[in-house]
């Protein structure tokens, strides 16, 4: 049974490259060897390439078969290695060579050729909940991109390189995550986690002689487990709230301060206006007085008399007046208070209907009036000063 | 005659080939082989290549010479804090001494794997039992693994003819009932952070608003001061101008100003005036000379 071990009874787990051993080789080999023996038996017979064989009908088909078999065997040994591939060649079970792209020939049945794709970048994924250094749990999705770096090791040194890769990845990523805090894995140290996982993973793969080279390790996803995701989301929201509150306050500030500045400007402008008005009216009044004074000084007596009379006339014609010469002593005075009251009340009586609202309105108006008058008086008083 | 002879020869060759095929064997690069003669080990040092044996007398056994895996099931283990954790590990080994391996396992590789798994399990249990969760998860993981590997390698080489390449913990998980309390703790931690953020937001907001309010008051106060200064300046200017003009003839000023005042005071007919006529105010009303 061991005779066809390299061929039919193929236990190679890595597949591919077995084309040479498929199909009819056993039968062909049998026939070929038979032919050789036959030639040996007939000893003195000419070589199979000799066309002019004299030994009649019986030996002729044998040499033809022999030739055909030799050609088939020769052609069968050819194989093609793609640019992306390497082929590991075992000769009688022993490592012979590793060949690269091109057309090659190896004797079938004696040599065993296993082709592997060297350039294809393959992906390995691992996911799961992992413990972190602060005894929290984190959900991690990790992707490893790799290619075969050493075909000989990949084919010959380890029983199941892909399973080894999976196991090494699982172990490496958990080791690295286990030496990080939860926050580190989730945010700050993501790249560091990936890089450290990669170097650790490569270390393991080299130790296991897998012939695999890790191109890149991506920490695709690292987040809090579903069970606590809402709490983590709330932190994100809280962070947004923090910013929002600040922005709102800033908006308030941006509104209040310019308005205050505007109002301040208004106060200043009003003060300027007041200043100008007061000064200018002072100048005006002073000028008026000085002009009048010039005329007065020319004829003081007459002017004085005239001004006095003008004024008295105006005043007397305008007002209801009661003048009491208190110095006069004890004489009784009659003051027509009823009339006075009547005259002062007359304005109010003119209104036919007096409702509470009207009274309110009037009183309001009176108050306002009094207020403005008081203001006017004040101002006047100030002007006098 | 010739045909008969050929058939005979073919039959002979076929038989010869059959015999030959049960004699020859190939040991591959990935294999290790032992040759037994009636159950007795006669040869174990095969390099890869083509070899021959006697059919029926010799028996050939082959083993995988590559690095192989012991993949154990996740096991519950107690740690030093008396808490359970689920530990999933694997080991890589390689047959180095095939004769010892054959003897120890009676030729069955599964036996070897089972024996190794038990030993690894036992050693992990011992190591985990004296350490707490933090130590096995992060602190001493590498060292722990290296210890187990070294220790196991010594005994495995001696007993099984197997070299332990590596022992690794794949995963250390908490059992579900412990996970729940971990999640609760994590959640509490996050709530703490969320509150902190919101409070900080309020703090910043209050600070900005208060600052704005202060600026407003300060701006208005300053403006009030400046406005008052301006008004004062205006008043002062006015007073100076008045003083300059009126001091030229104070007596006439008093007179003319009083007249103006009278006019203004009695503008309306409804005004009633009741007072002593000799008050200072009416000085000029009685007498233009103001005597």
Interface residues (C-beta under 8 A of the other chain):
Chain A: X1 X2 X3 X4 X5 X6 X30 X33 X34 X37 X38 X41 X58 X90 X92 X93 X94 X95 X112 X128 X129 X130 X131 X132 X133 X135 X136 X137 X156 X157 X158 X159 X160 X163 X164 X167 X168 X170 X171 X174 X175 X178 X179 X182 X204 X207 X208 X209 X224 X225 X227 X228 X231 X232 X234 X235 X237 X238 X239 X241 X242 X243 X244 X245 X246 X248 X249 X250 X252 X253 X256 X257 X259 X260 X261 X263 X264 X265 X267 X268 X270 X271 X272 X274 X275 X276 X277 X278 X279 X281 X282 X283 X285 X286 X287 X289 X290 X292 X293 X296 X297 X300 X304 X305 X307 X308 X310 X311 X312 X314 X315 X318 X319 X320 X321 X322 X323 X324 X325 X326 X327 X340 X343 X344 X347 X380 X382 X383 X384 X385
Chain B: X2 X3 X6 X9 X10 X13 X14 X16 X17 X20 X21 X22 X23 X24 X25 X26 X27 X28 X29 X30 X31 X47 X48 X49 X50 X53 X60 X64 X66 X67 X68 X69 X71 X90 X92 X133 X134 X137 X138 X141 X142 X165 X166 X168 X169 X170 X171 X172 X173 X174 X179 X180 X182 X183 X185 X186 X187 X190 X191 X193 X194 X195 X196 X197 X198 X200 X201 X202 X204 X205 X206 X207 X208 X209 X211 X212 X213 X215 X216 X219 X220 X222 X223 X224 X226 X227 X228 X229 X230 X231 X233 X234 X235 X237 X238 X239 X241 X242 X244 X245 X246 X248 X249 X252 X253 X255 X256 X257 X259 X262 X263 X264 X265 X266 X267 X268 X269 X270 X271 X272 X273 X274 X275 X276 X277 X278 X284 X285 X288 X289
